[in-house]
Amino acid sequence: MLSKMHSMLVAKTPMVLSKPLQCVPFSLKKKIIEQLLQAQFERSLADGDLDFLENRWLKIEVRDLQLVWFISNVNNKLVVSRVQIPDVSFSGDTNDLILIATRRQDPDTLFFQRRLIVEGDTELGLCVKNLMDSIDLDSMPKFIRLGLENLANFIESSPQETL
């Protein structure tokens, strides 16, 4: 019984969260995402590791949460926009993206299973993937890292047929 409830929570929580998230103004989401990106990639920006994204747009879509945003490096600062023409886009479901972020799931595996969709400029997509692979989890702000790790543990402990 608990196992079934756990599976249902893992499978249905994103759908339940998608409705309230639609009520949050984009300006607030933008501010939060930009602050998190700046905190995570401050060093990478200073080192020029994100120059490949200069004036190019990366679309991120979390399908089951119905969230979409675009990210670019403008004047050596990561900016978020509601609508742009993407050079490359990444889309996936919440649970898969959490598992990728915590290195519990290989993005290539999810790509070949069509659970992670990458479209557009292949070279730019590979640069983004390589950057994500190079992130040291310990360099993440502690509250983000611990939150993601706890979510990943919860997702992974769910019976596999629901994932």
C-alpha positions as CSV (number, residue, x, y, z in Angstrom):
1,M,0.0,0.0,0.0
2,L,2.8,2.5,1.0
3,S,4.7,1.4,-2.1
4,K,1.7,2.2,-4.3
5,M,1.2,5.6,-2.7
6,H,4.9,6.4,-3.1
7,S,4.7,5.5,-6.8
8,M,1.7,7.6,-7.3
9,L,3.3,10.6,-5.5
10,V,6.4,10.3,-7.8
11,A,4.2,10.0,-10.9
12,K,1.5,12.6,-10.1
13,T,3.2,15.3,-8.1
14,P,4.5,17.2,-11.2
15,M,1.0,17.3,-12.7
16,V,-0.4,18.6,-9.4
17,L,2.3,21.2,-9.1
18,S,1.9,22.4,-12.7
19,K,-1.4,24.3,-12.0
20,P,-0.2,26.4,-9.1
21,L,3.1,27.1,-11.0
22,Q,1.1,28.5,-13.8
23,C,-0.3,31.2,-11.4
24,V,3.2,32.4,-10.5
25,P,4.1,35.5,-12.5
26,F,6.9,35.0,-15.0
27,S,8.7,38.0,-13.6
28,L,9.1,36.1,-10.3
29,K,10.1,32.9,-12.0
30,K,12.6,34.8,-14.1
31,K,14.2,36.5,-11.0
32,I,14.5,33.2,-9.2
33,I,16.0,31.3,-12.2
34,E,18.5,34.1,-13.0
35,Q,19.7,34.3,-9.4
36,L,20.1,30.5,-9.2
37,L,22.0,30.5,-12.6
38,Q,24.3,33.4,-11.5
39,A,25.1,31.6,-8.2
40,Q,25.8,28.3,-10.0
41,F,27.7,29.6,-13.0
42,E,29.5,32.7,-11.7
43,R,32.9,31.1,-12.0
44,S,32.1,29.6,-15.4
45,L,31.0,33.0,-16.7
46,A,34.2,34.6,-15.4
47,D,36.3,31.9,-17.0
48,G,34.6,32.3,-20.3
49,D,33.1,28.8,-20.2
50,L,29.7,30.1,-21.3
51,D,30.9,32.2,-24.2
52,F,29.4,29.6,-26.6
53,L,26.0,30.8,-25.4
54,E,26.7,34.5,-26.1
55,N,23.6,35.9,-27.8
56,R,22.3,32.4,-28.5
57,W,19.2,31.1,-26.9
58,L,18.8,27.8,-25.1
59,K,15.2,26.7,-24.5
60,I,14.4,24.6,-21.4
61,E,11.1,22.9,-21.2
62,V,9.9,20.9,-18.2
63,R,7.0,19.2,-20.0
64,D,5.0,17.9,-17.1
65,L,5.2,21.1,-15.2
66,Q,4.3,23.1,-18.3
67,L,7.3,25.4,-17.7
68,V,9.3,26.9,-20.5
69,W,12.1,29.5,-20.4
70,F,14.9,30.6,-22.6
71,I,18.5,31.3,-21.4
72,S,21.3,33.3,-23.0
73,N,24.6,34.8,-22.1
74,V,24.2,38.5,-22.7
75,N,27.1,40.8,-21.8
76,N,28.6,38.0,-19.7
77,K,25.4,37.6,-17.6
78,L,22.9,34.8,-17.9
79,V,19.5,36.1,-18.7
80,V,16.1,34.4,-18.8
81,S,13.4,35.3,-21.2
82,R,9.8,34.1,-21.7
83,V,9.9,33.9,-25.5
84,Q,12.8,33.8,-27.9
85,I,13.7,31.8,-31.0
86,P,15.8,29.0,-29.6
87,D,19.1,27.9,-31.2
88,V,18.8,24.6,-29.2
89,S,16.1,23.2,-27.0
90,F,16.1,20.6,-24.2
91,S,12.8,19.2,-22.9
92,G,12.1,16.5,-20.4
93,D,9.9,15.6,-17.5
94,T,10.6,16.8,-13.9
95,N,11.7,13.4,-12.5
96,D,14.1,12.7,-15.4
97,L,15.6,16.2,-15.2
98,I,16.1,15.9,-11.4
99,L,17.9,12.5,-12.0
100,I,20.1,14.1,-14.7
101,A,21.0,17.1,-12.4
102,T,22.1,14.7,-9.6
103,R,24.0,12.4,-12.0
104,R,21.7,9.5,-11.1
105,Q,20.7,9.1,-14.8
106,D,22.8,9.5,-17.9
107,P,21.4,12.2,-20.3
108,D,22.5,10.1,-23.3
109,T,20.4,7.1,-22.1
110,L,17.3,9.3,-21.6
111,F,18.0,10.9,-25.1
112,F,18.0,7.5,-26.8
113,Q,14.9,6.5,-24.8
114,R,13.2,9.7,-26.1
115,R,12.7,10.9,-22.5
116,L,15.1,13.8,-23.1
117,I,14.5,15.7,-26.3
118,V,17.2,17.8,-27.8
119,E,16.4,19.8,-30.9
120,G,18.2,22.5,-32.9
121,D,21.9,23.3,-33.2
122,T,23.7,20.0,-32.4
123,E,27.0,21.6,-31.7
124,L,25.4,24.1,-29.2
125,G,23.5,21.3,-27.6
126,L,26.7,19.3,-27.1
127,C,28.3,22.4,-25.5
128,V,25.4,22.7,-23.1
129,K,25.5,19.0,-22.3
130,N,29.3,19.1,-21.7
131,L,28.9,22.1,-19.4
132,M,26.2,20.3,-17.4
133,D,28.5,17.2,-17.2
134,S,31.3,19.3,-15.9
135,I,29.3,20.7,-13.0
136,D,30.7,19.6,-9.6
137,L,27.6,18.9,-7.5
138,D,29.5,20.0,-4.4
139,S,29.9,23.5,-6.0
140,M,26.1,23.9,-6.1
141,P,24.6,26.1,-3.4
142,K,24.0,23.7,-0.5
143,F,20.2,24.2,-0.3
144,I,19.8,23.4,-4.0
145,R,22.1,20.4,-3.9
146,L,20.5,18.9,-0.8
147,G,17.0,19.5,-2.2
148,L,17.8,17.9,-5.5
149,E,19.5,14.9,-3.8
150,N,16.5,14.3,-1.5
151,L,14.2,14.5,-4.5
152,A,16.4,12.1,-6.5
153,N,16.4,9.7,-3.5
154,F,12.6,9.8,-3.3
155,I,12.3,9.3,-7.1
156,E,14.8,6.4,-7.2
157,S,13.2,4.6,-4.3
158,S,9.9,4.4,-6.2
159,P,9.0,1.1,-7.8
160,Q,10.4,1.3,-11.4
161,E,7.2,0.6,-13.3
162,T,6.0,4.2,-12.7
163,L,9.2,6.0,-13.9
